């Protein structure tokens, strides 16, 4: 199984998630979201694969999200505009992101990850 782990290395949740992958002996490709941010097409593909609400792809607790007052702006934006916004800065994206052939999840909830990987 091909597994892509998209993270921000300084994020404590990402560190826990990475440790979980290693403890479960999951072979994964590691990608730093700040250095190699996902593009609009990639985000659109992940969103479609995930079945999640697009809001789950936004790092709503992040400084940038709050500075840009996105809570008020997102409801008026089209889906295309949301993809384009997410693609502008990796710090807007909820992390970690786990991408597998079976689906995509954002954030780290071990039970969700286990379902996706097993």
Protein Blocks (a to p, Z undefined) as FASTA:
>chain_A
ZZdddddfklmklmmmmmmmmmnopacddddfklmccdfklmmmmmmmnopafklmpcfk
bmklmmnommmmmmmpcfklmmmmmmmpmklpccdddddfkbccedjdfklmmmmmZZ
